[in-house]
Amino acid sequence: MNFLRGVMGGPSAGPQPSGADTIQKLCDRVASSTLLDDRRDAVRALKALSKKYRLEVGIQAMEHLVHVLQTDRSDSEIIGYALDTLYNVISNDLEEEEQEENSPKQGDDLGSQFTEIFIKQPENVTLLLTLVEEFDFHVRWPGVKLLTSLLKQQGPQVQQIILVSPMGVSRLMDLLADSREVIRNDGVLLLQQLTKSNAAIQKIVAFENAFERLLDIVTEEGNSDGGIVVEDCLLLLQNLLKNNNSNQNFFKEGSYIQRMKPWFEVGDDNCGWSAQKVTNLHLMLQLVRVLVSPTNPPGATTSCQKAMFHCGLLQQLCTILMATGVPADILTETINTVSEVIRGCQMNQDYFASVNAPSNPPRPAIVVLLMSMVNERQPFVLRCAVLYCFQCFLYKNHKGQGEIVSTLLPSTIDATGSSVSAGQLLCGGLFSTDSLSNWCAAVALAHALQENAALKEQLLRVQLATSIGNPPVSLLQQCTNILSQGDKIDRRGSKVQTRVGLLMLLCTWLSNCSIAVTHFLHNPANVPFLTGQIAENLGEEEQLVQGLCALLLGISIYYNDNSLENYRKEKLKQLIEKRIGRENFVEKLGFISKHELYSRAAQKPQPGFSSPEHMMFDHEFTKLVKELEGVISKAIYKSSEEDKKEEEVKKTLEQHDNIVTHYKKVIREQDQELEELKQQVSTLKSQNEQLQVTVTQQVSQIQQHKDQYNLLKVQLGKDTQHHNSHGDTLQVNGIQLEEVSKLREELEDWRNRHEQLQGQLKEKDAVIENLKSLQLEMGTEQSSQPSSSGGVEHGAELQKELELLRTQIKLQAAEILKLQTENQKLQAMNSAVDPTSGASVAVASRSSEKEGRLLQELQSEVKVLSEEKALLQQQLDSSSSTVAILQDEKSKLQQEVAEAKKEQDDLLVLLADQDQKLSALRSKLKDLGMPVEDEDDIESGDQADEDEDGDEEEQD
């Protein structure tokens, strides 16, 4: 009530509005009337007055209207009037013709205050959620509008009430499935307000199948060609996905990224786009960027980038990028979107490098974009977008960095000049008279060198022809020349911007590259220029340049390898102490991080500059400053001994890094070998499975043939028993004669094989005889070892071949037995045939005679083969015993030789020691003046003693 008194007492004293009494009477009728029609008419009248007398209706009627919502649920008409009245009171969407100059602010205050009164009782919001469930259009639609207005006025409080309400969010999700487009569209607006800055509600809405429903609505409305409804759906999708990792992962896992591809299908004729289409496409591009934003977790961003490549979304964006007639703001946003889709993803970066513009001749998309970046006639926002795209292309892309730098090297530059390379465009921008082009080209070239020491060394080889007749100068020297002559060159734009860009390039180039530092210090003009810049007292605009000069000089000290005598670390520190002062140097170095533009650039990777004058710092360069500022400040105060210790530590760390790199390489190679072996094992397994299947098939086929053969034999037996006709008998005997001829052919084959085996056996006998002769000839140590080893090897080979012969003989014996059994069966079948005519008896007798001879021949062959088998077995046993004897003799001889060598070595050692002792004693005796016999006399005396000993032994 205090609030109501405050609101009523707010306006200046004066006569009450003419409708105040009417509103009071209407409120009394709503509260006291017993007839529903009377109450309905009173609420209808309040609705009519609520827009003009918003304050009075809100103060006097709100409580009565809420009571109507609670008690008159059965009548949809009065509920609809009450909801409309409350909406008019709470909503700030006043009619334009009724607005006064100061009314918007007053309306905002009124709406917020009436909303606070309404939600003070949470049951009111719960009641409203229940009414929204009603299908009646006159209840549901005003309820949706009222709830949307409450969320606009007091969003967090209403969100909390809905969140704790049972099934509160789920009830509102049903609005998207309503067949009436008005309610569905307003439901989208309601969910927009509901999901703002509330991650819990965003997750609930997402898991209530919101993505599927919203994407269906966008497709039904015509994608980018749709109307305002598509825009509302896209805004709701942004609310659900932005800064919500859970929903982003759910969106990706649900394969909803693939459904975004049709959004970006544009035709050849891109003229005359409507404002709504431009807005829709702009929101669609922003939605893609939400999924691949650099602020998202790296793993989630990478997975979304890969999904966009595999579904063709990146290819579709590149098509828009290279299309003609696309509006400038859409083209700029497309460049930014492509930038973040390829950022840090090698697969996408490689694809982008292969994209060509539809020109004649075709040019790489990177070259076309760089041409726009260094063209001062292009819009500033577009140039910033191209720079961001180039930075994202090179981010963690050593391959792309190498390709860009290679276009600057002398061996790869196109001598004909028919095509422009990326390196030539960067050099052209770096040395143009437009300061913005200077800055962009310097930053782009710095990104080509980021965290790549090898390319920093390669870039030192780049030579530039400054003018005709003058010798070429290096790129590093040209940069320092322009830096020192910056004030003398007439430029468009800020001169400070050009110098800042060049200094950022030089700092990036020299950091962590001692060779580049040496080249920089080799020019005697560079150090005096830097010290002069730092020592001067300049204005605020030049303080930034002073700080960067201090950073460059500090890098030259920190990464100095002391290869130049005049510019060793200690001498440069002394120079700073004399000309600048250490405290002053550190103070100037701190100007960088204290600058406002530095703080802005450090926030996010995308260059977000409001105007060209604010374009000073690059995001990656702010990381470098943060890394080196403290290190350089410490290095300035360090003594030479501390520097030496630090260098030793660095060398030790480098050695450790090299060892780690070596082991990583070894592990990588072993992993590759392991993968190859795994692949071989898998192939062998597959081959083995195939072979097993083949064997199984062959076994089944053999079994089928055997069954068929047995069936034929059974049928043949039945025919001979039951049919005694002459034709049948001839047929049976004909079959027997064919089988006998087959048996003869097989017998001939076995004979040929037997002869071959006998020949092989004779050869083996000859080899065994040679081995025996070699064994007898073994006498000396040198000849015994090779012969015995050769015998062992031949014995092993013989043993293998004899085993093969033995198996072949067994197979032959089995085949012969099989032939015998089949012959006996045939003979029995032949005997079972009843001779009914003279011709059949003659044929039977002839066949029986032939079969008898065949049996005799087979029996003789079997006897011969069995005898030969016994002989082969005996020879095999003798050869195996010979091999065993040879092996024993070989081992004994080797042991004897080893023992003899060992004894000989021991004797030689003893003799050497004895000779040393004798020589030492002789020298001592000579020193004492004693007569000493020569070694020759001693040897002759020893020989005579040995002869006498020999004679005595003979006499004994």
C-alpha angles and dihedrals in degrees: 000000000000088000091051092049089050092052093046092045092049099085120070118269114272144113116322118248114270092243096056093087091047092052090050092052091047091051090051090052091051091049100042108027116106097196116085091215091057092050091046092052091048093051090047089053091049090052090054091051097041097087097049097035098033096148096048095045091047094050099043106029108036095088092047092047092053089050090053090053090053100044107029099052092132094066111067094188097061090042089054092050091049093050092048091050093051090048092053090050097046101034121087093206095110124174112268095230091056096049120104126200094265097033100094094065092042090048092051090053093047094049093050092047095048089047090053090053092048097049094042083092104052088199088073091062091045089051090051091052089053092051091050088061090063113106094213108112094218090058104034100048098051089043091056092048093048093049090049090052092049090053091050092053102040105010104165094045094048091044090055092050092049091046094056093042113101109260089347097145093039091057090055092048089064088069090075090062094052112122091216107088094208092060093040092051093046087047088059089053090048092052089049090060092040095054098046111126095338113114094184094056090042091057093047092049092047093051090048087072094262094147093056093048096045094048089049090053091049090051093047091050093052104264111250092358091061127105137246091308090067089052091052092049091050091050089052091049089052090052090052096047107033112104090347109116094181094056092044091055090046090050092052096043090049090060091240092136088070089058091060094066096082089057091073100046104123127176131232093261106066098164124118101026113179120239090245092054091051090050093047094049091046090055091046091054090048089052090055089050091052089061095049101033115147088232091064120092109282094237094053092046092050093050091050091048091053092047090052091052095047094048093049097247093125090051090052092051091050088052090057089045092058097036123108126235096030112145114258097242091049090048091051093049090046090055090051091048094050088048093059094040091059098035110123094348110115095197093053092043091054090051092049090051089057095052114110129197116241094251134122108275095022114246128199114261090236091059092048091050093048089052088058092047096056093041107099092201092067119095115272094236091053092050090051090050092051091050090051090049091052091048092050091048090056097040107120088342108125091168092056092045090054092050092052095047091045089063087064098049118099096239095057102040113114105246094198093057091220093133132036117230129207091249093054091050091051092049090047091052092044093057101033124114093246110095093205091055089049092053096045093047092047093051092045091051090047089056089053087060098040111134092343113114094175093059091047088060092044092053090059087071093063112113124193128203104223099181141344113283096016121105116253119262130210121261090243092054093047091052092053090046092055090044092054094043096043096119093050096055118084108232138176109238132006117348089201089059092058093048092047091051093050092046091051089051093049093046091051091045096050098040112105092358115102093182092057089048089053091051090048094050092044088075103080093208097061101071095046089049092053095045090047092052093048095046096052122095103232136166127274093270092056094045089082090057090049091053092050091048089053089050092050092049090047090052089051088056099041096048095037114127092195092240092135112067096207094049104043118146094257094050093049090051090051089050091053090048092052103040104028111011124235095253092048091048093053090046092053089047089056092058089083100060092040093058117108094225090054090058092050093050092049093060101073139357097242114089103243105180122160093205138004091256091064092054100106113116135045121218096234091047090057088059090053092050091049090051098046105034096080094037093054093046089055093044092056091060097042122109125230092258091054089049090053091050090048091050090051090051090049091051091049090050090048090051090050090048090051091051091048090047090050092051091045088054091049091049090048091052091047090050089052092049090047091051091049091050090048090052090049090050091050092049091048090049091051091047090049091051091049091050091048090052090049092049091049090051092048092048090051090049091050090050090050091051090049091050091049091048092051090047091052091050092051091048090048091053092050091049092053092048100047103031117060098169123129094243093051092048092051090049092052092046089047090056090049092050091051092051091047090053089050090051090051092052091050089048090054090051091051090049091053090049090048091054091050090051091050090053091050089048091054090052090052090049089054091050091050091050089052090051091052092051090048090051092054092049094054107109112131129060095244096050096041097062100057093040093050092048090047090050091051092050093047089046091054092049090048091050091053094047092046089053089054090049090050092053091047091052090051090051090049091051090050092050091048091052090049091051091049093052092047090048091051091050091050090049091051091049090049092051090050092061113100111230104229100164140029094249093054092049091052093049091047092050092049091049092048091051091050091048091050092052090046091052092050092050091048092050092050091048090051091052092049092048092049091051091049089048091055091049091050090050091052092048090048091052092048093048092049091051089049091052092050091050091049091050092051092049091048093053092047093050091049091052092049092049091050092050092048091051091049093051091047091052091050091051092049091052091050093048091049091052091047092050091051091051093047093049090049091051093048092052090051092049091049090051089052091051096247119146111254126193120231121250091249092057091048091050092049089048092051090050091053091050091051091051092051091049089052093052092051092051090052092051090051 
